[in-house]
Amino acid sequence: MRLTGILIYCLRAATFAAAVCALYALINWLRGRRVRPGRLVALAYLAALIQITVIRGGVNWAQVLTATRDAPRMVPLQTTLEELRAGAWPLIYHVVGNLVWFVPLGALLRKRNALMALLAGAGISACIELMQYLLMTGVTDVDDVLLNALGALLGWALARLTLAIFSCFCYNRAE
């Protein structure tokens, strides 16, 4: 996929996330409840993630109900090695894309431990892969689960590091 295609996917994801958040805020307003900013951020991220990984260009329900599904790719690193042989851009798109989309999840889980971030990344990714398989909107691949889990762990580590650096900076300024 070209860079313009990636930007279009991101724009669709942002639009979908904004619509989901607006609906969430409206429902809360009608119920007389306050919208928590942290929950809104988490909801926006998850909505964008579902849009970009599962919904994509839409679901062909006739195909979902009648077509035969491709077998899931269950051999670890098979796809990643195929992308490596295909060239730099396919490898970067596959590896970096799968890592980057789960970095925010790890950052959202910064108050938890590293294992929780890793397991949450793997669990949410496995659910996405299952939805892709059932809705026939992507290739179900174990490499995606592995890379997504690592992306969540990377996001957790970056958030913790950023907070530690910020805390040290603020603590030293107070003296």
QUIQUIBEL-V861896 format. One record per residue. N is the residue number from 1. SS is DSSP state (H for helix, E for strand, C for the rest). PHI is phi in degrees with one decimal (none if undefined). NEAR is the number of other ideal C-beta (glycine too) atoms within 8 Angstrom. Layout:
N,SS,PHI,NEAR  N,SS,PHI,NEAR
This chain:
1,C,none,4  2,C,-82.6,5  3,H,-60.0,5  4,H,-63.1,6  5,H,-63.4,8  6,H,-64.5,10  7,H,-63.7,8  8,H,-64.8,8  9,H,-58.0,10  10,H,-65.4,9  11,H,-64.0,8  12,H,-60.8,10  13,H,-63.4,13  14,H,-65.4,9  15,H,-65.1,8  16,H,-62.2,13  17,H,-61.5,14  18,H,-63.1,9  19,H,-65.6,9  20,H,-63.4,11  21,H,-66.1,12  22,H,-63.2,8  23,H,-64.0,8  24,H,-60.7,11  25,H,-65.0,10  26,H,-63.6,8  27,H,-60.2,8  28,H,-65.4,10  29,H,-62.7,9  30,H,-64.7,6  31,C,-86.4,6  32,C,77.2,4  33,C,-103.1,6  34,C,-81.5,4  35,C,-88.7,10  36,C,-83.4,6  37,H,-57.0,6  38,H,-62.2,6  39,H,-68.1,8  40,H,-65.1,12  41,H,-63.5,9  42,H,-63.3,9  43,H,-64.4,12  44,H,-60.3,12  45,H,-61.9,12  46,H,-64.7,8  47,H,-64.3,14  48,H,-62.9,12  49,H,-62.6,13  50,H,-64.3,12  51,H,-61.2,13  52,H,-78.8,12  53,H,-103.4,10  54,H,-113.4,11  55,H,-70.4,10  56,C,47.9,10  57,C,-87.9,4  58,C,120.6,5  59,C,-109.1,8  60,C,-90.6,7  61,H,-64.6,6  62,H,-63.2,6  63,H,-67.3,8  64,H,-58.4,11  65,H,-80.5,6  66,H,-121.5,5  67,C,-81.9,7  68,C,-87.3,2  69,C,-85.3,6  70,C,-69.6,5  71,C,-67.4,4  72,C,-63.0,9  73,E,-89.7,11  74,C,-109.2,4  75,C,-90.3,6  76,C,-56.8,6  77,C,69.5,8  78,H,-61.0,9  79,H,-65.7,12  80,H,-61.8,12  81,H,-68.2,8  82,H,-63.7,8  83,H,-66.4,12  84,H,-60.7,7  85,H,-68.8,6  86,H,-75.7,7  87,C,131.3,6  88,H,-66.3,5  89,H,-63.3,6  90,H,-58.1,9  91,H,-67.0,12  92,H,-61.8,8  93,H,-59.7,10  94,H,-69.7,13  95,H,-73.9,11  96,H,-64.1,8  97,H,-59.5,9  98,H,-67.3,13  99,H,-70.8,13  100,H,-61.9,8  101,H,-67.5,12  102,H,-108.2,19  103,H,-59.9,13  104,H,-61.1,9  105,H,-60.7,16  106,H,-61.3,19  107,H,-64.9,11  108,H,-65.5,10  109,C,-98.3,13  110,C,-59.0,10  111,C,-84.2,3  112,C,-92.6,8  113,C,-91.8,5  114,H,-61.8,8  115,H,-62.4,6  116,H,-63.1,9  117,H,-62.9,16  118,H,-62.7,13  119,H,-68.2,9  120,H,-63.8,12  121,H,-60.4,17  122,H,-66.6,13  123,H,-65.9,8  124,H,-65.1,13  125,H,-64.5,13  126,H,-62.2,9  127,H,-64.3,8  128,H,-63.1,14  129,H,-62.1,14  130,H,-64.6,9  131,H,-63.3,11  132,H,-60.2,14  133,H,-65.8,10  134,H,-66.2,7  135,H,-91.9,9  136,C,56.7,11  137,C,-112.1,10  138,C,-173.1,8  139,C,-94.9,7  140,C,-78.6,10  141,E,-142.7,10  142,H,-65.1,10  143,H,-61.2,14  144,H,-61.8,12  145,H,-62.3,12  146,H,-62.3,11  147,H,-68.5,14  148,H,-64.4,17  149,H,-62.3,14  150,H,-65.5,12  151,H,-62.8,17  152,H,-64.2,19  153,H,-64.0,13  154,H,-62.8,12  155,H,-62.4,17  156,H,-61.0,16  157,H,-64.4,10  158,H,-64.3,11  159,H,-65.4,11  160,H,-64.6,9  161,H,-64.0,8  162,H,-61.1,8  163,H,-64.2,9  164,H,-65.4,8  165,H,-64.5,8  166,H,-62.5,8  167,H,-62.6,8  168,H,-63.8,8  169,H,-62.9,8  170,H,-68.6,8  171,H,-64.3,8  172,H,-68.4,7  173,H,-72.6,6  174,H,-73.9,5  175,C,-74.3,4
